[in-house]
């Protein structure tokens, strides 16, 4: 073997070693790329999962906020109703007192002491009536009005006489009262038929 052949073999051996080194480096790079791609894929999955969780939390938050707003609205509405009809039970309990005062005022008196007593009853009636009016309680106008079953309770019916119209209230037996727009007690009336 000549020196030339020996140099060629050395060169071939060096090229082969270099080629194997490049191949081994390529294999390592490919393995590293595969490992890196797997890591990126795993990290992307984690990112997607976290995004999904964030979206779920945001949805739950928005729903909870909407529910709180609905509850606040309901609460305010209920409070307004309570305030609007505040004192309803007290007003119902006072109505019989008003009836008795009216009956007392209908009695005719002849002597001086009776006149003084009637004047005192009239003052009490007026003050009580004023207090009820200030608190939204008012007497239902019934006499000569068209019969309305939502505010009147017919306890008797009579034949139409003279210029009376059918279904008209001709006599009020007991006054009816309203608190705001709610009927506390319907008026007990006699209706022309």
Biotite code that builds the C-alpha atoms (Angstrom):
import biotite.structure as struc

atoms = struc.array([
    struc.Atom([0.000, 0.000, 0.000], chain_id="A", res_id=1, res_name="UNK", atom_name="CA", element="C"),
    struc.Atom([1.265, 3.242, -0.906], chain_id="A", res_id=2, res_name="UNK", atom_name="CA", element="C"),
    struc.Atom([1.215, 6.400, 0.972], chain_id="A", res_id=3, res_name="UNK", atom_name="CA", element="C"),
    struc.Atom([-1.405, 7.687, -1.320], chain_id="A", res_id=4, res_name="UNK", atom_name="CA", element="C"),
    struc.Atom([-3.672, 4.763, -0.682], chain_id="A", res_id=5, res_name="UNK", atom_name="CA", element="C"),
    struc.Atom([-3.078, 5.069, 3.030], chain_id="A", res_id=6, res_name="UNK", atom_name="CA", element="C"),
    struc.Atom([-3.988, 8.749, 2.905], chain_id="A", res_id=7, res_name="UNK", atom_name="CA", element="C"),
    struc.Atom([-7.154, 7.906, 0.963], chain_id="A", res_id=8, res_name="UNK", atom_name="CA", element="C"),
    struc.Atom([-8.131, 5.296, 3.502], chain_id="A", res_id=9, res_name="UNK", atom_name="CA", element="C"),
    struc.Atom([-7.478, 7.718, 6.324], chain_id="A", res_id=10, res_name="UNK", atom_name="CA", element="C"),
    struc.Atom([-9.503, 10.327, 4.521], chain_id="A", res_id=11, res_name="UNK", atom_name="CA", element="C"),
    struc.Atom([-12.345, 7.840, 3.910], chain_id="A", res_id=12, res_name="UNK", atom_name="CA", element="C"),
    struc.Atom([-12.233, 6.720, 7.516], chain_id="A", res_id=13, res_name="UNK", atom_name="CA", element="C"),
    struc.Atom([-12.322, 10.379, 8.619], chain_id="A", res_id=14, res_name="UNK", atom_name="CA", element="C"),
    struc.Atom([-15.211, 11.107, 6.259], chain_id="A", res_id=15, res_name="UNK", atom_name="CA", element="C"),
    struc.Atom([-17.044, 8.009, 7.498], chain_id="A", res_id=16, res_name="UNK", atom_name="CA", element="C"),
    struc.Atom([-16.465, 9.041, 11.113], chain_id="A", res_id=17, res_name="UNK", atom_name="CA", element="C"),
    struc.Atom([-17.567, 12.537, 10.309], chain_id="A", res_id=18, res_name="UNK", atom_name="CA", element="C"),
    struc.Atom([-20.644, 11.191, 8.496], chain_id="A", res_id=19, res_name="UNK", atom_name="CA", element="C"),
    struc.Atom([-21.474, 9.003, 11.497], chain_id="A", res_id=20, res_name="UNK", atom_name="CA", element="C"),
    struc.Atom([-21.013, 12.008, 13.793], chain_id="A", res_id=21, res_name="UNK", atom_name="CA", element="C"),
    struc.Atom([-23.346, 14.093, 11.591], chain_id="A", res_id=22, res_name="UNK", atom_name="CA", element="C"),
    struc.Atom([-25.855, 11.238, 11.484], chain_id="A", res_id=23, res_name="UNK", atom_name="CA", element="C"),
    struc.Atom([-25.628, 10.812, 15.262], chain_id="A", res_id=24, res_name="UNK", atom_name="CA", element="C"),
    struc.Atom([-26.012, 14.576, 15.699], chain_id="A", res_id=25, res_name="UNK", atom_name="CA", element="C"),
    struc.Atom([-29.010, 14.543, 13.318], chain_id="A", res_id=26, res_name="UNK", atom_name="CA", element="C"),
    struc.Atom([-30.532, 11.651, 15.273], chain_id="A", res_id=27, res_name="UNK", atom_name="CA", element="C"),
    struc.Atom([-29.981, 13.541, 18.528], chain_id="A", res_id=28, res_name="UNK", atom_name="CA", element="C"),
    struc.Atom([-31.432, 16.699, 17.013], chain_id="A", res_id=29, res_name="UNK", atom_name="CA", element="C"),
    struc.Atom([-34.462, 14.773, 15.729], chain_id="A", res_id=30, res_name="UNK", atom_name="CA", element="C"),
    struc.Atom([-34.943, 13.171, 19.147], chain_id="A", res_id=31, res_name="UNK", atom_name="CA", element="C"),
    struc.Atom([-34.579, 16.582, 20.765], chain_id="A", res_id=32, res_name="UNK", atom_name="CA", element="C"),
    struc.Atom([-37.051, 18.038, 18.275], chain_id="A", res_id=33, res_name="UNK", atom_name="CA", element="C"),
    struc.Atom([-39.505, 15.182, 19.001], chain_id="A", res_id=34, res_name="UNK", atom_name="CA", element="C"),
    struc.Atom([-39.069, 15.726, 22.734], chain_id="A", res_id=35, res_name="UNK", atom_name="CA", element="C"),
    struc.Atom([-39.456, 19.492, 22.303], chain_id="A", res_id=36, res_name="UNK", atom_name="CA", element="C"),
    struc.Atom([-42.592, 18.984, 20.166], chain_id="A", res_id=37, res_name="UNK", atom_name="CA", element="C"),
    struc.Atom([-44.020, 16.692, 22.869], chain_id="A", res_id=38, res_name="UNK", atom_name="CA", element="C"),
    struc.Atom([-43.263, 19.342, 25.498], chain_id="A", res_id=39, res_name="UNK", atom_name="CA", element="C"),
    struc.Atom([-44.902, 22.058, 23.376], chain_id="A", res_id=40, res_name="UNK", atom_name="CA", element="C"),
    struc.Atom([-47.910, 19.811, 22.789], chain_id="A", res_id=41, res_name="UNK", atom_name="CA", element="C"),
    struc.Atom([-48.237, 19.103, 26.538], chain_id="A", res_id=42, res_name="UNK", atom_name="CA", element="C"),
    struc.Atom([-47.847, 22.780, 27.360], chain_id="A", res_id=43, res_name="UNK", atom_name="CA", element="C"),
    struc.Atom([-50.449, 23.705, 24.722], chain_id="A", res_id=44, res_name="UNK", atom_name="CA", element="C"),
    struc.Atom([-52.868, 21.216, 26.289], chain_id="A", res_id=45, res_name="UNK", atom_name="CA", element="C"),
    struc.Atom([-52.275, 22.784, 29.686], chain_id="A", res_id=46, res_name="UNK", atom_name="CA", element="C"),
    struc.Atom([-52.820, 26.253, 28.229], chain_id="A", res_id=47, res_name="UNK", atom_name="CA", element="C"),
    struc.Atom([-56.073, 25.110, 26.589], chain_id="A", res_id=48, res_name="UNK", atom_name="CA", element="C"),
    struc.Atom([-57.250, 23.543, 29.858], chain_id="A", res_id=49, res_name="UNK", atom_name="CA", element="C"),
    struc.Atom([-56.447, 26.719, 31.769], chain_id="A", res_id=50, res_name="UNK", atom_name="CA", element="C"),
    struc.Atom([-58.257, 28.832, 29.177], chain_id="A", res_id=51, res_name="UNK", atom_name="CA", element="C"),
    struc.Atom([-61.298, 26.561, 29.504], chain_id="A", res_id=52, res_name="UNK", atom_name="CA", element="C"),
    struc.Atom([-61.205, 26.874, 33.297], chain_id="A", res_id=53, res_name="UNK", atom_name="CA", element="C"),
    struc.Atom([-60.912, 30.658, 33.012], chain_id="A", res_id=54, res_name="UNK", atom_name="CA", element="C"),
    struc.Atom([-63.898, 30.749, 30.648], chain_id="A", res_id=55, res_name="UNK", atom_name="CA", element="C"),
    struc.Atom([-65.903, 28.572, 33.062], chain_id="A", res_id=56, res_name="UNK", atom_name="CA", element="C"),
    struc.Atom([-65.044, 30.838, 35.991], chain_id="A", res_id=57, res_name="UNK", atom_name="CA", element="C"),
    struc.Atom([-65.962, 33.924, 33.988], chain_id="A", res_id=58, res_name="UNK", atom_name="CA", element="C"),
    struc.Atom([-69.298, 32.350, 33.032], chain_id="A", res_id=59, res_name="UNK", atom_name="CA", element="C"),
    struc.Atom([-70.003, 31.444, 36.666], chain_id="A", res_id=60, res_name="UNK", atom_name="CA", element="C"),
    struc.Atom([-69.053, 34.947, 37.756], chain_id="A", res_id=61, res_name="UNK", atom_name="CA", element="C"),
    struc.Atom([-71.357, 36.584, 35.200], chain_id="A", res_id=62, res_name="UNK", atom_name="CA", element="C"),
    struc.Atom([-74.232, 34.293, 36.184], chain_id="A", res_id=63, res_name="UNK", atom_name="CA", element="C"),
    struc.Atom([-73.697, 35.022, 39.883], chain_id="A", res_id=64, res_name="UNK", atom_name="CA", element="C"),
    struc.Atom([-73.561, 38.759, 39.207], chain_id="A", res_id=65, res_name="UNK", atom_name="CA", element="C"),
    struc.Atom([-76.811, 38.575, 37.207], chain_id="A", res_id=66, res_name="UNK", atom_name="CA", element="C"),
    struc.Atom([-78.466, 36.599, 40.017], chain_id="A", res_id=67, res_name="UNK", atom_name="CA", element="C"),
    struc.Atom([-77.380, 39.206, 42.572], chain_id="A", res_id=68, res_name="UNK", atom_name="CA", element="C"),
    struc.Atom([-78.814, 41.989, 40.408], chain_id="A", res_id=69, res_name="UNK", atom_name="CA", element="C"),
    struc.Atom([-82.090, 40.056, 40.091], chain_id="A", res_id=70, res_name="UNK", atom_name="CA", element="C"),
    struc.Atom([-82.209, 39.524, 43.848], chain_id="A", res_id=71, res_name="UNK", atom_name="CA", element="C"),
    struc.Atom([-81.578, 43.224, 44.480], chain_id="A", res_id=72, res_name="UNK", atom_name="CA", element="C"),
    struc.Atom([-84.369, 44.129, 42.080], chain_id="A", res_id=73, res_name="UNK", atom_name="CA", element="C"),
    struc.Atom([-86.768, 41.713, 43.772], chain_id="A", res_id=74, res_name="UNK", atom_name="CA", element="C"),
    struc.Atom([-85.763, 43.001, 47.185], chain_id="A", res_id=75, res_name="UNK", atom_name="CA", element="C"),
    struc.Atom([-86.377, 46.626, 46.196], chain_id="A", res_id=76, res_name="UNK", atom_name="CA", element="C"),
    struc.Atom([-89.747, 45.711, 44.720], chain_id="A", res_id=77, res_name="UNK", atom_name="CA", element="C"),
    struc.Atom([-90.756, 43.841, 47.882], chain_id="A", res_id=78, res_name="UNK", atom_name="CA", element="C"),
    struc.Atom([-89.576, 46.740, 50.048], chain_id="A", res_id=79, res_name="UNK", atom_name="CA", element="C"),
    struc.Atom([-91.639, 49.166, 47.964], chain_id="A", res_id=80, res_name="UNK", atom_name="CA", element="C"),
    struc.Atom([-94.703, 46.912, 48.369], chain_id="A", res_id=81, res_name="UNK", atom_name="CA", element="C"),
    struc.Atom([-94.163, 46.680, 52.123], chain_id="A", res_id=82, res_name="UNK", atom_name="CA", element="C"),
    struc.Atom([-93.793, 50.436, 52.448], chain_id="A", res_id=83, res_name="UNK", atom_name="CA", element="C"),
    struc.Atom([-96.754, 51.116, 50.172], chain_id="A", res_id=84, res_name="UNK", atom_name="CA", element="C"),
    struc.Atom([-99.103, 48.986, 52.264], chain_id="A", res_id=85, res_name="UNK", atom_name="CA", element="C"),
    struc.Atom([-97.449, 49.671, 55.614], chain_id="A", res_id=86, res_name="UNK", atom_name="CA", element="C"),
    struc.Atom([-100.034, 49.945, 58.362], chain_id="A", res_id=87, res_name="UNK", atom_name="CA", element="C"),
    struc.Atom([-102.659, 47.893, 56.568], chain_id="A", res_id=88, res_name="UNK", atom_name="CA", element="C"),
    struc.Atom([-103.523, 45.786, 59.615], chain_id="A", res_id=89, res_name="UNK", atom_name="CA", element="C"),
    struc.Atom([-103.708, 48.879, 61.856], chain_id="A", res_id=90, res_name="UNK", atom_name="CA", element="C"),
    struc.Atom([-106.016, 50.600, 59.378], chain_id="A", res_id=91, res_name="UNK", atom_name="CA", element="C"),
    struc.Atom([-108.277, 47.530, 59.242], chain_id="A", res_id=92, res_name="UNK", atom_name="CA", element="C"),
    struc.Atom([-108.479, 47.534, 63.045], chain_id="A", res_id=93, res_name="UNK", atom_name="CA", element="C"),
    struc.Atom([-109.399, 51.242, 63.124], chain_id="A", res_id=94, res_name="UNK", atom_name="CA", element="C"),
    struc.Atom([-112.232, 50.962, 60.584], chain_id="A", res_id=95, res_name="UNK", atom_name="CA", element="C"),
    struc.Atom([-114.807, 49.664, 63.130], chain_id="A", res_id=96, res_name="UNK", atom_name="CA", element="C"),
    struc.Atom([-113.956, 52.674, 65.330], chain_id="A", res_id=97, res_name="UNK", atom_name="CA", element="C"),
    struc.Atom([-114.748, 54.967, 62.381], chain_id="A", res_id=98, res_name="UNK", atom_name="CA", element="C"),
    struc.Atom([-118.050, 53.139, 61.865], chain_id="A", res_id=99, res_name="UNK", atom_name="CA", element="C"),
    struc.Atom([-118.996, 53.609, 65.523], chain_id="A", res_id=100, res_name="UNK", atom_name="CA", element="C"),
    struc.Atom([-118.101, 57.293, 65.433], chain_id="A", res_id=101, res_name="UNK", atom_name="CA", element="C"),
    struc.Atom([-120.289, 57.776, 62.341], chain_id="A", res_id=102, res_name="UNK", atom_name="CA", element="C"),
    struc.Atom([-123.184, 55.989, 64.030], chain_id="A", res_id=103, res_name="UNK", atom_name="CA", element="C"),
    struc.Atom([-122.775, 58.193, 67.101], chain_id="A", res_id=104, res_name="UNK", atom_name="CA", element="C"),
    struc.Atom([-122.866, 61.302, 64.899], chain_id="A", res_id=105, res_name="UNK", atom_name="CA", element="C"),
    struc.Atom([-126.140, 60.169, 63.281], chain_id="A", res_id=106, res_name="UNK", atom_name="CA", element="C"),
    struc.Atom([-127.957, 60.276, 66.632], chain_id="A", res_id=107, res_name="UNK", atom_name="CA", element="C"),
    struc.Atom([-130.120, 63.389, 67.161], chain_id="A", res_id=108, res_name="UNK", atom_name="CA", element="C"),
    struc.Atom([-129.594, 65.164, 70.472], chain_id="A", res_id=109, res_name="UNK", atom_name="CA", element="C"),
    struc.Atom([-131.737, 67.922, 71.991], chain_id="A", res_id=110, res_name="UNK", atom_name="CA", element="C"),
    struc.Atom([-130.030, 69.058, 75.167], chain_id="A", res_id=111, res_name="UNK", atom_name="CA", element="C"),
    struc.Atom([-126.886, 71.131, 75.656], chain_id="A", res_id=112, res_name="UNK", atom_name="CA", element="C"),
    struc.Atom([-124.724, 68.328, 77.122], chain_id="A", res_id=113, res_name="UNK", atom_name="CA", element="C"),
    struc.Atom([-125.686, 66.038, 74.215], chain_id="A", res_id=114, res_name="UNK", atom_name="CA", element="C"),
    struc.Atom([-124.676, 68.787, 71.769], chain_id="A", res_id=115, res_name="UNK", atom_name="CA", element="C"),
    struc.Atom([-121.300, 69.141, 73.486], chain_id="A", res_id=116, res_name="UNK", atom_name="CA", element="C"),
    struc.Atom([-120.765, 65.370, 73.440], chain_id="A", res_id=117, res_name="UNK", atom_name="CA", element="C"),
    struc.Atom([-121.679, 65.190, 69.754], chain_id="A", res_id=118, res_name="UNK", atom_name="CA", element="C"),
    struc.Atom([-119.250, 68.042, 69.028], chain_id="A", res_id=119, res_name="UNK", atom_name="CA", element="C"),
    struc.Atom([-116.461, 66.121, 70.795], chain_id="A", res_id=120, res_name="UNK", atom_name="CA", element="C"),
    struc.Atom([-117.287, 62.956, 68.843], chain_id="A", res_id=121, res_name="UNK", atom_name="CA", element="C"),
    struc.Atom([-117.246, 64.988, 65.609], chain_id="A", res_id=122, res_name="UNK", atom_name="CA", element="C"),
    struc.Atom([-113.772, 66.299, 66.460], chain_id="A", res_id=123, res_name="UNK", atom_name="CA", element="C"),
    struc.Atom([-112.459, 62.807, 67.201], chain_id="A", res_id=124, res_name="UNK", atom_name="CA", element="C"),
    struc.Atom([-114.005, 61.544, 63.937], chain_id="A", res_id=125, res_name="UNK", atom_name="CA", element="C"),
    struc.Atom([-112.457, 64.384, 61.943], chain_id="A", res_id=126, res_name="UNK", atom_name="CA", element="C"),
    struc.Atom([-108.983, 63.884, 63.432], chain_id="A", res_id=127, res_name="UNK", atom_name="CA", element="C"),
    struc.Atom([-109.098, 60.135, 62.910], chain_id="A", res_id=128, res_name="UNK", atom_name="CA", element="C"),
    struc.Atom([-110.353, 60.593, 59.345], chain_id="A", res_id=129, res_name="UNK", atom_name="CA", element="C"),
    struc.Atom([-107.558, 63.082, 58.657], chain_id="A", res_id=130, res_name="UNK", atom_name="CA", element="C"),
    struc.Atom([-104.924, 60.708, 60.091], chain_id="A", res_id=131, res_name="UNK", atom_name="CA", element="C"),
    struc.Atom([-106.187, 57.862, 57.913], chain_id="A", res_id=132, res_name="UNK", atom_name="CA", element="C"),
    struc.Atom([-106.165, 60.093, 54.822], chain_id="A", res_id=133, res_name="UNK", atom_name="CA", element="C"),
    struc.Atom([-102.590, 61.217, 55.512], chain_id="A", res_id=134, res_name="UNK", atom_name="CA", element="C"),
    struc.Atom([-101.562, 57.558, 55.586], chain_id="A", res_id=135, res_name="UNK", atom_name="CA", element="C"),
    struc.Atom([-103.223, 56.675, 52.283], chain_id="A", res_id=136, res_name="UNK", atom_name="CA", element="C"),
    struc.Atom([-106.516, 55.297, 53.629], chain_id="A", res_id=137, res_name="UNK", atom_name="CA", element="C"),
    struc.Atom([-109.572, 56.772, 51.955], chain_id="A", res_id=138, res_name="UNK", atom_name="CA", element="C"),
    struc.Atom([-113.262, 56.042, 51.986], chain_id="A", res_id=139, res_name="UNK", atom_name="CA", element="C"),
    struc.Atom([-114.650, 54.461, 48.828], chain_id="A", res_id=140, res_name="UNK", atom_name="CA", element="C"),
    struc.Atom([-117.191, 56.739, 47.159], chain_id="A", res_id=141, res_name="UNK", atom_name="CA", element="C"),
    struc.Atom([-120.243, 54.560, 46.686], chain_id="A", res_id=142, res_name="UNK", atom_name="CA", element="C"),
    struc.Atom([-123.575, 56.405, 46.877], chain_id="A", res_id=143, res_name="UNK", atom_name="CA", element="C"),
    struc.Atom([-125.107, 56.952, 43.405], chain_id="A", res_id=144, res_name="UNK", atom_name="CA", element="C"),
    struc.Atom([-122.081, 55.279, 41.794], chain_id="A", res_id=145, res_name="UNK", atom_name="CA", element="C"),
    struc.Atom([-122.237, 52.353, 39.393], chain_id="A", res_id=146, res_name="UNK", atom_name="CA", element="C"),
    struc.Atom([-121.951, 49.050, 41.269], chain_id="A", res_id=147, res_name="UNK", atom_name="CA", element="C"),
    struc.Atom([-118.371, 47.748, 41.090], chain_id="A", res_id=148, res_name="UNK", atom_name="CA", element="C"),
    struc.Atom([-117.886, 44.263, 42.590], chain_id="A", res_id=149, res_name="UNK", atom_name="CA", element="C"),
    struc.Atom([-114.176, 44.977, 43.171], chain_id="A", res_id=150, res_name="UNK", atom_name="CA", element="C"),
    struc.Atom([-115.002, 47.703, 45.735], chain_id="A", res_id=151, res_name="UNK", atom_name="CA", element="C"),
    struc.Atom([-118.666, 47.065, 46.617], chain_id="A", res_id=152, res_name="UNK", atom_name="CA", element="C"),
    struc.Atom([-120.397, 44.184, 48.342], chain_id="A", res_id=153, res_name="UNK", atom_name="CA", element="C"),
    struc.Atom([-124.086, 44.048, 47.477], chain_id="A", res_id=154, res_name="UNK", atom_name="CA", element="C"),
    struc.Atom([-126.082, 42.902, 50.493], chain_id="A", res_id=155, res_name="UNK", atom_name="CA", element="C"),
    struc.Atom([-129.493, 43.801, 49.119], chain_id="A", res_id=156, res_name="UNK", atom_name="CA", element="C"),
    struc.Atom([-131.097, 44.767, 45.832], chain_id="A", res_id=157, res_name="UNK", atom_name="CA", element="C"),
    struc.Atom([-134.164, 46.934, 45.337], chain_id="A", res_id=158, res_name="UNK", atom_name="CA", element="C"),
    struc.Atom([-136.301, 47.845, 42.346], chain_id="A", res_id=159, res_name="UNK", atom_name="CA", element="C"),
    struc.Atom([-135.319, 50.901, 40.326], chain_id="A", res_id=160, res_name="UNK", atom_name="CA", element="C"),
    struc.Atom([-137.345, 53.955, 41.403], chain_id="A", res_id=161, res_name="UNK", atom_name="CA", element="C"),
    struc.Atom([-137.723, 57.320, 39.705], chain_id="A", res_id=162, res_name="UNK", atom_name="CA", element="C"),
    struc.Atom([-134.555, 58.574, 38.031], chain_id="A", res_id=163, res_name="UNK", atom_name="CA", element="C"),
    struc.Atom([-132.294, 55.801, 39.393], chain_id="A", res_id=164, res_name="UNK", atom_name="CA", element="C"),
    struc.Atom([-130.255, 53.818, 36.896], chain_id="A", res_id=165, res_name="UNK", atom_name="CA", element="C"),
    struc.Atom([-129.957, 50.024, 37.049], chain_id="A", res_id=166, res_name="UNK", atom_name="CA", element="C"),
    struc.Atom([-126.841, 48.658, 38.792], chain_id="A", res_id=167, res_name="UNK", atom_name="CA", element="C"),
    struc.Atom([-126.461, 51.837, 40.818], chain_id="A", res_id=168, res_name="UNK", atom_name="CA", element="C"),
    struc.Atom([-125.716, 52.005, 44.533], chain_id="A", res_id=169, res_name="UNK", atom_name="CA", element="C"),
    struc.Atom([-128.759, 53.592, 46.230], chain_id="A", res_id=170, res_name="UNK", atom_name="CA", element="C"),
    struc.Atom([-127.758, 53.160, 49.876], chain_id="A", res_id=171, res_name="UNK", atom_name="CA", element="C"),
    struc.Atom([-124.511, 52.547, 51.770], chain_id="A", res_id=172, res_name="UNK", atom_name="CA", element="C"),
    struc.Atom([-124.936, 50.317, 54.823], chain_id="A", res_id=173, res_name="UNK", atom_name="CA", element="C"),
    struc.Atom([-121.258, 50.308, 55.787], chain_id="A", res_id=174, res_name="UNK", atom_name="CA", element="C"),
    struc.Atom([-118.532, 52.474, 54.256], chain_id="A", res_id=175, res_name="UNK", atom_name="CA", element="C"),
    struc.Atom([-115.710, 50.777, 52.370], chain_id="A", res_id=176, res_name="UNK", atom_name="CA", element="C"),
    struc.Atom([-112.066, 51.840, 52.535], chain_id="A", res_id=177, res_name="UNK", atom_name="CA", element="C"),
    struc.Atom([-108.954, 51.603, 50.374], chain_id="A", res_id=178, res_name="UNK", atom_name="CA", element="C"),
    struc.Atom([-105.272, 51.774, 51.269], chain_id="A", res_id=179, res_name="UNK", atom_name="CA", element="C"),
    struc.Atom([-103.569, 53.240, 48.201], chain_id="A", res_id=180, res_name="UNK", atom_name="CA", element="C"),
    struc.Atom([-105.051, 51.007, 45.460], chain_id="A", res_id=181, res_name="UNK", atom_name="CA", element="C"),
    struc.Atom([-105.823, 48.004, 47.698], chain_id="A", res_id=182, res_name="UNK", atom_name="CA", element="C"),
    struc.Atom([-109.322, 47.482, 49.098], chain_id="A", res_id=183, res_name="UNK", atom_name="CA", element="C"),
    struc.Atom([-109.177, 47.142, 52.877], chain_id="A", res_id=184, res_name="UNK", atom_name="CA", element="C"),
    struc.Atom([-112.893, 46.537, 53.188], chain_id="A", res_id=185, res_name="UNK", atom_name="CA", element="C"),
    struc.Atom([-115.534, 46.679, 50.455], chain_id="A", res_id=186, res_name="UNK", atom_name="CA", element="C"),
    struc.Atom([-118.508, 48.971, 50.974], chain_id="A", res_id=187, res_name="UNK", atom_name="CA", element="C"),
    struc.Atom([-121.687, 47.112, 51.950], chain_id="A", res_id=188, res_name="UNK", atom_name="CA", element="C"),
    struc.Atom([-124.348, 48.554, 49.671], chain_id="A", res_id=189, res_name="UNK", atom_name="CA", element="C"),
    struc.Atom([-127.905, 48.294, 48.428], chain_id="A", res_id=190, res_name="UNK", atom_name="CA", element="C"),
    struc.Atom([-128.109, 48.152, 44.629], chain_id="A", res_id=191, res_name="UNK", atom_name="CA", element="C"),
    struc.Atom([-130.991, 49.183, 42.342], chain_id="A", res_id=192, res_name="UNK", atom_name="CA", element="C"),
    struc.Atom([-131.879, 46.443, 39.870], chain_id="A", res_id=193, res_name="UNK", atom_name="CA", element="C"),
])
